[in-house]
Amino acid sequence: LLSNFPPPGPEASHLYESVNESFHFSLIATRRPGRMAKIYFELFEQTRRYRTLMLEQQQMTLASYEAHRVLAETCLARDVERACALLVEHNMMVFKLIYGD
């Protein structure tokens, strides 16, 4: 799927955001969403504008696509500890863009 993405820009931004949302929500989806899921969804929504700006300014790179691929493969391998660490690292990317290191 990622090889079919358009180059960075407005078109890619819209498509990426849709796929990204589905991907992240599937990672934390449960049959009975709890408080943590609600907080995650809220933070995800609050950072949407920053992801969109990042993508429209063509700062989205293949490195981000690769990070998602590695995270997905880790989840499929059921390596919970590594997947959690990768998810935290990945989520911090947007916060670092907003607030800096």
N, CA and C atoms as a LAMMPS dump frame, in Angstrom:
ITEM: TIMESTEP
0
ITEM: NUMBER OF ATOMS
303
ITEM: BOX BOUNDS ff ff ff
-5.0000000000000000e+02 5.0000000000000000e+02
-5.0000000000000000e+02 5.0000000000000000e+02
-5.0000000000000000e+02 5.0000000000000000e+02
ITEM: ATOMS id mol type element x y z
1 1 1 N 0.82 -1.2 0
2 1 2 C 0 0 0
3 1 3 C 0.861 1.26 0
4 2 1 N 1.897 1.303 0.825
5 2 2 C 2.695 2.517 0.912
6 2 3 C 3.402 2.846 -0.389
7 3 1 N 3.735 1.839 -1.167
8 3 2 C 4.399 2.111 -2.441
9 3 3 C 3.447 2.794 -3.422
10 4 1 N 2.137 2.726 -3.159
11 4 2 C 1.154 3.365 -4.022
12 4 3 C 0.793 4.774 -3.582
13 5 1 N 1.373 5.244 -2.49
14 5 2 C 1.072 6.592 -2
15 5 3 C 1.61 7.629 -2.971
16 6 1 N 0.874 8.723 -3.136
17 6 2 C 1.402 9.822 -3.954
18 6 3 C 2.578 10.475 -3.23
19 7 1 N 3.37 11.265 -3.932
20 7 2 C 4.48 11.946 -3.263
21 7 3 C 3.956 12.909 -2.201
22 8 1 N 4.799 13.295 -1.236
23 8 2 C 4.359 14.205 -0.186
24 8 3 C 3.686 15.448 -0.747
25 9 1 N 2.633 15.875 -0.095
26 9 2 C 1.867 17.044 -0.522
27 9 3 C 0.427 16.906 -0.07
28 10 1 N -0.453 17.821 -0.498
29 10 2 C -1.853 17.807 -0.034
30 10 3 C -2.598 16.497 -0.309
31 11 1 N -2.409 15.923 -1.488
32 11 2 C -3.101 14.668 -1.811
33 11 3 C -2.636 13.543 -0.892
34 12 1 N -1.337 13.442 -0.7
35 12 2 C -0.783 12.408 0.177
36 12 3 C -1.209 12.651 1.615
37 13 1 N -1.301 13.908 2.019
38 13 2 C -1.676 14.256 3.385
39 13 3 C -3.044 13.695 3.741
40 14 1 N -4.002 13.897 2.856
41 14 2 C -5.369 13.421 3.126
42 14 3 C -5.412 11.894 3.181
43 15 1 N -4.786 11.255 2.223
44 15 2 C -4.768 9.787 2.183
45 15 3 C -4.026 9.223 3.388
46 16 1 N -2.87 9.8 3.694
47 16 2 C -2.076 9.329 4.814
48 16 3 C -2.845 9.44 6.118
49 17 1 N -3.513 10.555 6.339
50 17 2 C -4.238 10.757 7.59
51 17 3 C -5.325 9.71 7.765
52 18 1 N -6.006 9.377 6.707
53 18 2 C -7.06 8.356 6.778
54 18 3 C -6.479 6.99 7.133
55 19 1 N -5.429 6.608 6.458
56 19 2 C -4.791 5.307 6.707
57 19 3 C -4.141 5.301 8.097
58 20 1 N -3.5 6.402 8.454
59 20 2 C -2.83 6.512 9.746
60 20 3 C -3.824 6.363 10.896
61 21 1 N -4.972 7.017 10.778
62 21 2 C -5.99 6.917 11.823
63 21 3 C -6.469 5.476 11.988
64 22 1 N -6.779 4.826 10.893
65 22 2 C -7.228 3.431 10.952
66 22 3 C -6.161 2.538 11.572
67 23 1 N -4.922 2.762 11.181
68 23 2 C -3.812 1.961 11.692
69 23 3 C -3.679 2.108 13.206
70 24 1 N -3.619 3.35 13.676
71 24 2 C -3.42 3.58 15.108
72 24 3 C -4.616 3.132 15.937
73 25 1 N -5.806 3.367 15.452
74 25 2 C -6.987 2.956 16.205
75 25 3 C -7.077 1.44 16.285
76 26 1 N -6.647 0.76 15.232
77 26 2 C -6.678 -0.708 15.284
78 26 3 C -5.664 -1.249 16.28
79 27 1 N -4.586 -0.505 16.514
80 27 2 C -3.573 -0.961 17.469
81 27 3 C -4.08 -0.963 18.899
82 28 1 N -4.961 -0.036 19.221
83 28 2 C -5.401 0.063 20.607
84 28 3 C -6.868 -0.293 20.788
85 29 1 N -7.509 -0.74 19.722
86 29 2 C -8.927 -1.089 19.811
87 29 3 C -9.134 -2.294 20.73
88 30 1 N -10.182 -2.21 21.509
89 30 2 C -10.579 -3.318 22.362
90 30 3 C -12.084 -3.473 22.25
91 31 1 N -12.577 -4.554 22.766
92 31 2 C -14.038 -4.744 22.733
93 31 3 C -14.726 -3.774 23.669
94 32 1 N -14.048 -3.38 24.724
95 32 2 C -14.603 -2.411 25.675
96 32 3 C -13.596 -1.292 25.87
97 33 1 N -13.664 -0.274 25.011
98 33 2 C -12.682 0.813 25.138
99 33 3 C -12.706 1.42 26.533
100 34 1 N -11.546 1.549 27.108
101 34 2 C -11.438 2.11 28.444
102 34 3 C -10.916 3.528 28.418
103 35 1 N -10.55 3.986 29.576
104 35 2 C -10.073 5.36 29.732
105 35 3 C -8.821 5.629 28.894
106 36 1 N -7.89 4.677 28.869
107 36 2 C -6.661 4.88 28.111
108 36 3 C -6.945 5.045 26.621
109 37 1 N -7.861 4.244 26.085
110 37 2 C -8.215 4.364 24.668
111 37 3 C -8.832 5.729 24.389
112 38 1 N -9.684 6.192 25.27
113 38 2 C -10.316 7.502 25.078
114 38 3 C -9.272 8.612 25.095
115 39 1 N -8.314 8.512 26.007
116 39 2 C -7.249 9.512 26.075
117 39 3 C -6.412 9.472 24.799
118 40 1 N -6.094 8.282 24.333
119 40 2 C -5.299 8.128 23.117
120 40 3 C -6.028 8.753 21.935
121 41 1 N -7.306 8.452 21.799
122 41 2 C -8.089 9 20.687
123 41 3 C -8.139 10.525 20.764
124 42 1 N -8.267 11.056 21.966
125 42 2 C -8.316 12.5 22.152
126 42 3 C -6.991 13.152 21.743
127 43 1 N -5.888 12.578 22.2
128 43 2 C -4.578 13.105 21.829
129 43 3 C -4.332 12.987 20.33
130 44 1 N -4.77 11.889 19.752
131 44 2 C -4.612 11.687 18.315
132 44 3 C -5.34 12.799 17.566
133 45 1 N -6.542 13.092 17.976
134 45 2 C -7.331 14.143 17.315
135 45 3 C -6.697 15.515 17.517
136 46 1 N -6.193 15.772 18.703
137 46 2 C -5.588 17.073 18.982
138 46 3 C -4.311 17.304 18.187
139 47 1 N -3.634 16.247 17.808
140 47 2 C -2.398 16.405 17.039
141 47 3 C -2.631 16.325 15.534
142 48 1 N -3.861 16.123 15.116
143 48 2 C -4.182 15.997 13.681
144 48 3 C -3.686 17.213 12.899
145 49 1 N -3.94 18.405 13.388
146 49 2 C -3.56 19.613 12.634
147 49 3 C -2.055 19.68 12.418
148 50 1 N -1.275 19.197 13.39
149 50 2 C 0.172 19.248 13.258
150 50 3 C 0.664 18.207 12.257
151 51 1 N 0.053 17.038 12.278
152 51 2 C 0.413 16.03 11.279
153 51 3 C 0.075 16.533 9.891
154 52 1 N -1.08 17.16 9.748
155 52 2 C -1.506 17.675 8.444
156 52 3 C -0.531 18.74 7.95
157 53 1 N -0.152 19.665 8.815
158 53 2 C 0.813 20.695 8.429
159 53 3 C 2.146 20.075 8.05
160 54 1 N 2.565 19.087 8.827
161 54 2 C 3.823 18.418 8.557
162 54 3 C 3.794 17.781 7.162
163 55 1 N 2.694 17.134 6.854
164 55 2 C 2.582 16.447 5.57
165 55 3 C 2.474 17.436 4.417
166 56 1 N 1.706 18.497 4.595
167 56 2 C 1.527 19.472 3.521
168 56 3 C 2.814 20.24 3.24
169 57 1 N 3.676 20.339 4.231
170 57 2 C 4.952 21.008 4.027
171 57 3 C 6.02 20.028 3.534
172 58 1 N 5.581 18.869 3.13
173 58 2 C 6.416 17.823 2.552
174 58 3 C 7.506 17.333 3.494
175 59 1 N 7.202 17.323 4.79
176 59 2 C 8.156 16.795 5.758
177 59 3 C 7.943 15.301 5.986
178 60 1 N 6.904 14.754 5.344
179 60 2 C 6.654 13.321 5.487
180 60 3 C 7.652 12.59 4.614
181 61 1 N 8.353 11.634 5.164
182 61 2 C 9.383 10.923 4.412
183 61 3 C 9.125 9.431 4.447
184 62 1 N 9.897 8.726 3.673
185 62 2 C 9.805 7.272 3.688
186 62 3 C 10.157 6.709 5.055
187 63 1 N 10.89 7.455 5.858
188 63 2 C 11.24 6.993 7.208
189 63 3 C 9.982 6.8 8.05
190 64 1 N 8.99 7.663 7.88
191 64 2 C 7.743 7.512 8.625
192 64 3 C 6.985 6.282 8.149
193 65 1 N 6.961 6.081 6.843
194 65 2 C 6.317 4.874 6.313
195 65 3 C 6.998 3.63 6.866
196 66 1 N 8.325 3.688 6.922
197 66 2 C 9.092 2.549 7.433
198 66 3 C 8.78 2.313 8.912
199 67 1 N 8.64 3.38 9.684
200 67 2 C 8.314 3.237 11.106
201 67 3 C 6.978 2.525 11.278
202 68 1 N 6.006 2.852 10.447
203 68 2 C 4.703 2.188 10.512
204 68 3 C 4.821 0.71 10.125
205 69 1 N 5.634 0.433 9.11
206 69 2 C 5.808 -0.958 8.674
207 69 3 C 6.419 -1.793 9.789
208 70 1 N 7.458 -1.265 10.419
209 70 2 C 8.133 -1.984 11.505
210 70 3 C 7.17 -2.191 12.675
211 71 1 N 6.411 -1.173 13.01
212 71 2 C 5.44 -1.289 14.097
213 71 3 C 4.393 -2.353 13.777
214 72 1 N 3.883 -2.347 12.557
215 72 2 C 2.881 -3.339 12.165
216 72 3 C 3.459 -4.758 12.242
217 73 1 N 4.662 -4.941 11.716
218 73 2 C 5.282 -6.269 11.753
219 73 3 C 5.539 -6.731 13.184
220 74 1 N 5.926 -5.815 14.044
221 74 2 C 6.172 -6.15 15.445
222 74 3 C 4.871 -6.584 16.124
223 75 1 N 3.794 -5.875 15.821
224 75 2 C 2.49 -6.257 16.378
225 75 3 C 2.057 -7.625 15.869
226 76 1 N 2.233 -7.859 14.591
227 76 2 C 1.846 -9.148 14.021
228 76 3 C 2.678 -10.291 14.602
229 77 1 N 3.908 -9.974 14.983
230 77 2 C 4.773 -10.982 15.611
231 77 3 C 4.449 -11.15 17.096
232 78 1 N 3.514 -10.351 17.584
233 78 2 C 3.064 -10.397 18.984
234 78 3 C 4.193 -10.125 19.979
235 79 1 N 5.108 -9.253 19.572
236 79 2 C 6.184 -8.817 20.464
237 79 3 C 5.68 -7.578 21.204
238 80 1 N 4.961 -7.808 22.28
239 80 2 C 4.239 -6.742 22.981
240 80 3 C 5.175 -5.671 23.516
241 81 1 N 6.254 -6.076 24.157
242 81 2 C 7.162 -5.09 24.75
243 81 3 C 7.773 -4.177 23.689
244 82 1 N 8.246 -4.781 22.614
245 82 2 C 8.852 -3.97 21.538
246 82 3 C 7.795 -3.11 20.866
247 83 1 N 6.612 -3.654 20.637
248 83 2 C 5.544 -2.882 19.997
249 83 3 C 5.17 -1.668 20.835
250 84 1 N 5.068 -1.845 22.136
251 84 2 C 4.743 -0.715 23.022
252 84 3 C 5.833 0.346 22.959
253 85 1 N 7.083 -0.097 22.986
254 85 2 C 8.195 0.862 22.917
255 85 3 C 8.199 1.608 21.578
256 86 1 N 7.952 0.888 20.498
257 86 2 C 7.902 1.521 19.179
258 86 3 C 6.743 2.497 19.074
259 87 1 N 5.6 2.145 19.647
260 87 2 C 4.434 3.02 19.589
261 87 3 C 4.683 4.311 20.367
262 88 1 N 5.299 4.195 21.526
263 88 2 C 5.628 5.391 22.311
264 88 3 C 6.592 6.274 21.517
265 89 1 N 7.634 5.664 20.984
266 89 2 C 8.623 6.41 20.197
267 89 3 C 7.962 7.093 19.005
268 90 1 N 7.098 6.369 18.323
269 90 2 C 6.408 6.902 17.147
270 90 3 C 5.485 8.06 17.524
271 91 1 N 4.731 7.896 18.592
272 91 2 C 3.806 8.951 19.02
273 91 3 C 4.549 10.201 19.46
274 92 1 N 5.71 10.033 20.024
275 92 2 C 6.493 11.186 20.487
276 92 3 C 7.022 12.021 19.323
277 93 1 N 7.058 11.45 18.129
278 93 2 C 7.553 12.177 16.966
279 93 3 C 6.773 13.476 16.759
280 94 1 N 5.452 13.418 16.815
281 94 2 C 4.637 14.615 16.604
282 94 3 C 4.841 15.603 17.743
283 95 1 N 4.902 15.097 18.977
284 95 2 C 5.12 15.992 20.106
285 95 3 C 6.473 16.694 20.035
286 96 1 N 7.489 15.984 19.538
287 96 2 C 8.807 16.606 19.379
288 96 3 C 8.765 17.686 18.305
289 97 1 N 7.991 17.464 17.258
290 97 2 C 7.846 18.488 16.228
291 97 3 C 7.168 19.738 16.784
292 98 1 N 6.2 19.53 17.684
293 98 2 C 5.463 20.655 18.254
294 98 3 C 6.302 21.393 19.288
295 99 1 N 6.863 20.629 20.232
296 99 2 C 7.532 21.223 21.39
297 99 3 C 9.041 21.208 21.329
298 100 1 N 9.61 20.497 20.374
299 100 2 C 11.059 20.369 20.296
300 100 3 C 11.556 19.286 21.227
301 101 1 N 12.847 19.053 21.211
302 101 2 C 13.425 18.017 22.066
303 101 3 C 13.408 18.507 23.471
